[in-house]
């Protein structure tokens, strides 16, 4: 029988396992710009600060953690904290991240913080869904925010107000905001039928792969593409090869096959722009007739569907 996850404050004795889990996240290259592995001694320095850190355990085994850290040194930002969530590879996708982040929100509120902020790699869909489910909002995207292994990466900014600052009722979303939610939900259901031809002779997988490649000027590695499409590495490679054969992408120069990246061609960029504009036009045309109340009801329905889809996966 699977043991339930329980959240508690991190202790000095957890430093070793926290370091091991964090180092898995570093190695995976989908969660942080950091490349230097951490030691238990590094983690103990985190614990010797006023910033809350929690761990999630299954029985006696720690399987994940969530931490806060300083946002800015200026006094006006004293109530804002950066945060991170990491889960051991062996238990990802089972809800440990949600338990950790929910526990961190409570701990940060009790510590007097009024806002949590973070940045997530744009292709890390799993983390972005978790943020949405726990009330975080995506503020925007930093383009070319930093380099990882010599490649520029984009990040999406997320924030959540805490305690009395957190709105009891969300403001009615704009048409564009609601359209983005529709697109996100559509993406989930479309990827369940990923080999269906959807636009301009491309399958659903190929359309989303082209999007992932086109939005990264420096190209994308196969591991990143697999994460963006929720595919294994070999399946992602086959999708990429089909785009290369169609002249929509090409293999970038690399010292070896392992580090090779897929780069969009001019033709592929034009095709991606056309697909994206078609979808946005369709959504805005359909949703422009909705009043604020309808958009609010629709948003709640989408949130319910999002919760249901996660539960049933």
C-alpha positions in Angstrom: 0.0 0.0 0.0 1.3 3.4 -1.0 2.2 5.6 2.1 0.6 9.1 2.1 2.8 12.1 1.8 3.3 14.2 4.9 4.9 17.7 5.1 6.9 19.0 8.0 9.6 21.6 8.5 13.1 20.6 7.3 15.7 19.7 9.9 19.5 19.7 9.9 19.4 15.9 9.6 17.5 16.2 6.3 20.4 18.1 4.6 21.9 15.1 2.9 18.7 13.9 1.3 17.7 17.4 0.3 21.1 17.8 -1.4 20.6 14.5 -3.3 17.1 15.5 -4.5 18.3 18.9 -5.5 21.3 17.4 -7.4 18.8 15.2 -9.4 17.1 18.4 -10.4 20.4 20.0 -11.5 21.3 16.9 -13.5 17.9 16.8 -15.3 18.4 20.4 -16.7 14.7 21.2 -16.6 14.3 23.0 -13.3 17.3 25.3 -12.6 20.2 27.1 -14.2 22.5 25.7 -11.5 25.1 23.2 -12.6 27.2 22.8 -9.4 26.1 19.9 -7.3 25.3 20.7 -3.7 26.5 19.1 -0.5 24.8 18.6 2.9 27.0 21.4 4.2 25.5 23.7 1.5 22.0 22.8 2.6 22.7 23.4 6.2 23.5 27.0 5.4 20.0 27.3 3.8 18.5 26.0 7.1 20.4 28.6 9.1 18.2 31.5 7.7 14.8 32.9 8.5 13.4 31.5 5.3 11.1 28.5 5.6 12.0 25.1 4.1 9.8 22.1 4.3 10.2 18.4 3.3 7.7 15.8 2.2 8.1 12.3 3.5 6.5 8.9 2.7 6.8 7.2 6.0 10.3 8.0 7.2 11.8 8.6 3.8 12.1 12.2 2.6 11.1 12.3 -1.1 10.8 16.1 -1.8 11.3 19.5 -0.5 10.2 23.1 -1.0 12.3 26.1 0.0 12.2 29.9 0.2 15.1 32.3 -0.1 15.8 36.0 -0.3 14.1 37.9 -3.2 15.9 41.3 -2.9 17.9 43.0 -0.1 15.8 46.2 -0.2 13.6 46.8 2.8 10.5 47.3 0.7 10.7 43.7 -0.5 11.1 42.1 2.9 7.8 40.3 2.6 8.6 38.6 -0.7 10.5 35.3 -1.0 11.8 33.3 -3.9 10.8 29.6 -3.8 11.7 26.3 -5.3 10.1 22.8 -5.3 12.0 19.6 -6.0 10.9 15.9 -5.9 13.0 12.8 -6.1 12.8 11.2 -9.6 11.4 7.9 -8.3 8.2 9.6 -7.0 7.5 12.4 -9.4 4.0 12.6 -10.7 2.4 11.2 -7.6 1.5 14.5 -5.8 4.5 15.0 -3.6 5.3 18.3 -5.2 1.8 19.6 -4.5 2.0 18.6 -0.8 5.4 20.3 -0.6 4.3 23.5 -2.2 1.1 23.7 -0.2 3.1 23.2 3.0 5.5 25.9 2.0 2.7 28.4 1.3 1.4 27.8 4.9 4.9 28.1 6.4 5.6 31.3 4.4 2.3 32.9 5.6 3.1 32.0 9.2 6.6 33.6 8.8 5.0 36.9 7.7 5.7 36.8 3.9 3.1 38.4 1.6 4.2 37.0 -1.7 6.0 34.0 -3.3 7.7 34.4 -6.7 9.7 32.1 -8.9 10.8 31.5 -12.5 10.2 28.2 -14.4 11.6 27.0 -17.7 8.8 27.5 -20.2 8.9 23.9 -21.3 8.4 22.6 -17.8 4.7 22.0 -18.2 4.4 19.8 -15.1 5.6 22.6 -12.8 3.5 25.1 -14.6 0.4 23.0 -14.0 1.2 22.6 -10.4 1.6 26.4 -9.9 -1.8 27.0 -11.6 -3.5 24.4 -9.3 -2.2 26.1 -6.2 -3.2 29.6 -7.1 -0.1 31.0 -8.7 -0.4 33.3 -11.7 1.9 33.5 -14.7 3.1 37.1 -14.9 5.0 36.9 -18.2 8.1 35.4 -19.9 11.7 36.5 -19.6 13.3 35.8 -23.0 16.9 34.6 -23.0 17.1 34.9 -19.3 20.2 32.9 -18.8 22.4 30.3 -20.4 22.5 26.6 -19.4 25.2 24.4 -21.0 25.9 27.3 -23.4 22.3 27.6 -24.6 19.9 30.5 -23.9 16.8 29.5 -22.0 13.4 31.3 -21.5 11.6 31.3 -18.1 8.0 32.1 -17.1 7.5 34.3 -14.0 5.0 33.1 -11.4 3.7 34.7 -8.3 1.2 34.1 -5.5 -0.1 36.5 -2.9 -0.3 35.1 0.7 -2.6 35.5 3.7 -4.8 38.5 3.7 -3.2 39.7 0.5 -4.5 36.7 -1.5 -7.8 37.6 -3.2 -10.7 35.6 -2.0 -12.2 35.9 -5.5 -10.1 36.2 -8.6 -10.8 39.1 -10.9 -12.7 38.2 -14.0 -10.2 37.2 -16.6 -9.7 39.0 -19.9 -10.6 37.4 -23.2 -6.9 36.9 -23.9 -6.4 35.3 -20.4 -9.3 33.0 -20.8 -8.1 32.2 -24.4 -4.8 31.1 -22.9 -6.5 28.8 -20.5 -8.5 27.3 -23.3 -5.3 26.7 -25.3 -3.7 25.1 -22.3 -6.6 22.7 -21.7 -6.8 22.0 -25.4 -3.1 21.1 -25.5 -3.6 18.5 -22.8 -6.5 16.8 -24.6 -4.9 17.1 -28.0 -1.7 15.4 -26.8 -3.8 12.4 -25.8 -4.5 12.0 -29.6 -1.1 13.1 -30.6 -0.8 11.3 -34.0 -4.0 12.9 -35.4 -3.4 15.3 -38.3 -4.5 18.7 -37.1 -3.1 21.6 -39.2 -1.3 21.9 -42.5 -0.6 18.2 -42.7 1.2 18.1 -39.3 0.1 15.8 -36.5 -0.6 17.2 -33.0 2.8 16.1 -31.8 4.5 17.8 -34.8 2.6 21.0 -34.2 3.7 21.2 -30.6 7.2 20.1 -31.3 7.5 22.8 -34.0 6.2 25.3 -31.4 8.8 24.2 -28.8 11.6 24.4 -31.4 10.6 27.7 -32.9 10.3 29.5 -29.6 14.0 28.7 -28.8 16.3 30.6 -31.1 19.3 28.6 -30.0 17.4 25.3 -30.6 16.3 22.6 -28.3 17.8 19.3 -27.1 16.0 16.0 -27.4 15.6 15.8 -23.6 14.0 19.2 -23.5 11.7 18.4 -26.4 10.7 15.1 -24.8 9.8 17.0 -21.6 7.8 19.6 -23.5 5.8 16.9 -25.3 5.5 14.5 -22.4 7.2 11.8 -24.6 10.1 9.5 -24.0 13.4 10.4 -25.7 13.1 8.0 -28.7 9.6 9.1 -29.5 10.6 12.8 -29.3 13.5 12.0 -31.7 11.2 10.5 -34.2 8.9 13.5 -34.1 12.0 15.8 -34.6 13.2 13.7 -37.5 9.9 14.1 -39.2 10.1 17.9 -39.0 13.7 17.8 -40.3 12.5 15.6 -43.3 9.7 18.1 -44.0 12.2 21.0 -44.0 10.7 22.7 -41.0 13.7 22.1 -38.7 17.3 21.1 -39.0 20.1 19.6 -36.8 22.3 22.3 -35.3 26.1 21.9 -35.3 27.4 20.0 -32.3 30.6 18.2 -31.3 28.7 14.9 -30.9 25.2 13.5 -31.4 24.4 13.6 -27.7 24.6 17.4 -27.5 23.0 18.0 -30.8 20.1 20.5 -30.8 17.1 20.9 -33.2 16.8 24.3 -34.8 13.9 25.8 -36.6 14.3 26.7 -40.3 12.9 29.8 -42.0 10.2 27.7 -43.5 9.4 26.1 -40.1 9.3 29.5 -38.4 6.8 30.8 -40.9 4.7 27.7 -40.5 4.7 28.0 -36.7 3.7 31.7 -36.9 0.8 30.8 -39.2 -0.5 28.1 -36.9 -0.2 30.2 -33.8 -2.0 33.2 -35.4 -4.7 30.9 -36.7 -5.3 29.5 -33.2 -5.3 32.9 -31.5 -7.7 34.3 -34.1 -10.1 31.4 -33.6 -10.0 31.8 -29.8 -10.5 35.5 -29.8 -13.2 35.5 -32.4 -15.1 32.9 -30.3 -14.6 34.5 -26.9 -14.9 38.1 -27.8 -18.7 37.8 -27.4 -18.5 36.6 -23.8 -19.3 39.0 -21.0 -17.3 39.2 -17.7 -19.7 36.8 -15.9 -19.5 34.2 -18.6 -15.7 34.4 -18.6 -15.7 33.9 -14.8 -17.9 30.9 -15.1 -15.8 29.5 -17.9 -12.7 30.0 -15.9 -14.1 28.0 -13.0 -15.1 25.3 -15.3 -11.7 25.1 -16.8 -10.1 24.9 -13.4 -12.4 22.0 -12.5 -11.5 20.2 -15.7 -7.8 20.8 -15.0 -8.2 19.3 -11.5 -10.0 16.3 -13.0 -7.5 15.7 -15.7 -4.7 15.6 -13.1 -6.6 13.2 -10.9 -7.3 10.8 -13.7 -3.8 10.7 -15.3 
